Amino acid sequence: MADVAIKVTNVNKTFKLPHEKQGSVKGLFLNIFRLNRTYERQKALHDVSLEIRPGEFFGIIGRNGGGKSTLLKILAGVYSPTTGNIQVNGKLTPFIELGVGFNPELTGRDNVYLNGALLGFSRAEMDEMYDDIVEFAELEKFMDQKLKNYSSGMQVRLAFSIAIRAKSDILLIDEVLAVGDVNFQKKCIEVFEDLKREKRTIIFVSHSMSYVRDFCDRVAVLSKGEVVFTGNTEEGIDIYNKLNAEDENARAEAENLGREGNIKRFGNGQARISNYRLLNHESKETITLESGKEFAVKIEITAKTKIDNCAVGVMFRKNPQENLYGINSYYERAPMRALGKGDKVKVSFKDNLPLNPGSYYVSLAVANMKKGGYEDLDNLNNALRVNVVGPAEYWGLIASKPKITIGEPND
C-alpha cells in the first residue's frame, strides 16, 4: 500500500465569471460573436497542499465559501485544477452530489439498479443488496413510485444507501449527516464507525464540530481558499471557531455601534452607569471571550443623589429575553456602597466564563437595595453583543464542571 492515499500539491482553482447575464437564447447566441466579452476571475483555491494517509479519517472544515466543496469536487474529478497536481492511490467513491445519474422518470427500484451499475455492480450483486439498500433508506413503501415524486431528502437517502456498498479504498463525504431524521442519522453514524474500524480512507467535510471531533484523526482548516492549518483535530476546531468568531465580531461590532445612543435603559436615574468595559483573560478590552477562561467587567457609576446601598449586576443572555448567567454584588455578599451626590465608584467583576461558544448579549444594572426589595437606578438592557470562542466541552449553553460521584458505598 502506498504511504499516501491522496496527495494534493500546490492546487489552484480559478473560475471565470462573465459580467454579462443573458436572459434569453437570442442573447446567448449573439454574445458568441462578441469580441469584447469581459470576465471576473474568482479564485476558489490558492496553493492548496495536503497529504492524507491510508486508513485516515480526515476532516476538512471551514466557513462557507472557504473552498471545501471545490476541493472535494477536484478530488472527485468533477473539476480539474487550474494549476497543481492531484495524486490518488486507490479506488475513490465520492458521496458528493449524491443522486447524480438518477433518472427522475424511472421508479426508485429502477434507479437502484441504474446507480449500482454506475458504481460497477452486476445485476446479480444488486439483487443480493437490494433489500438491504431499501431498508437502510427507509423507503420500502415508495420503491415503485417515480423518483420525481420523491422529496430531495428521500433521493439523497436512497443514493447514500447505494453508495455505501461501493468497494472503494477512499470515500469523499460532504455533509451527508444533514439529511434525514434522527434515526437515519444514527444509521449513518454507525456506517462511519464501521468504515473507521475497517481503516478505510475517509475525507469528511462537515459544519458539525461534534461529528468532526468524534471521527476525525486529523483536520485541515480552509479559509478564503487557503489551508490555514493541518493537524490535530482539537486545535483545528479551535481555529475554526476563531475564524467563525471573526464574522460574528464584525456583526457584533456593527450592532454595538448601531445601538450606541439608542440603548434601552430604565431606572429612576438617581445613579447612572457612565462607563463600562469587557476584558478578556489577558486584560485586553474586547467583545470576544474564551469559554472557561477568566474575564472581567469594569463598570463606573456616578451618583446623581445620595444612595444608601448601591448594588451592581451583570447578566449574560443568549437572546434579548433569555437570562443565562449573571453576577450581582448583592447576591455575592460583596460590601454595599453608600454614595453621596456626585460620587463615582468603579466596580470590577471577575470570573471564569461558564458559557459555551456562541453569541450572547450583556446587560448591566445598578440598584439601591432596600429592606424588602430594591429600586432600579439605571439598567442598560442588552448593552453589548459579545462572542464566546473555544472548544465546546459540554452540552448545552452552560459550560460547568460538576462534581460527580458514582457508586458511593454509603448511599
C-alpha angles and dihedrals in degrees: 000000000000119000089237127047095190128010120189114190124190094323118183126181123191125179123204111222115192115225093216117078116203120215097183143034089245091056091049091050094049092049091060087074098045113110098192101058111149129212138193116221116222115194106210097172128027122197095323117185126177140157119204118191125222112270093017123137098216124188127208112197137169145119123297110284092025094120102258098128092042090054092049091050090051090050089049093050094244090118129028118223116250088224134352136055137275121199118190119183108196141014112310129203119189120215089196125106086018112199096036104145094033116130112219092204092059126077123257088254093054091046091055090059093041093051091044090054090052088055090052101258123142123233090254092052091050091049088057094048100038100093092047091049093052094044093050092049090048091227103122093131096048107048095102093051121095113263092236087071092057121098116243089253092054091050093051092047090053092046092048092049090055096041095055088064091063114120095229135148093208130037127193112205123188117187096312089151090067089073125083137008128300094278093052092047089051090055090049090053090051089052090052091050090052092048091050091051090049089055092235114164109251129186106195127191116191144146090210106097091188090063091043090051093047098049114019123095091190137358141209118213117212124198125174091346096308133105104240096174140013123182142047113042097226093049089049093050090050090053090046090053091050091050089052089049090059090064091042090049092053090051092044093049091050090048092047091050089049093053096049107115089009100069111135106241130173138179136096093284096235087129128021135205098233099176140006137179136188116216129192128219089280090055091248120142108247148138091228120082131178121238112251095009129111119271135171137211116203118196130183119204129193119199117222092189139001113308118193102194115012116194127180131203141187124200129191116205132187090212130005093274105034116087114208112161131004142176122203127180091218095056092041088057091238115163112276118233128225110209130197125211110291094012119142125208131184118212123193125195121194129183143136105266109248096194130108120231115292145089120298142174124232123211125190128203142178123195141175109237114220135176107285095007147345142261124229112240100175131349124183102201112211092344095170139025110215136181127224118205136182136080117324099233096167137047119254127012102301117077107201135149108230123197107240127188122187126193100001106187094224097050 
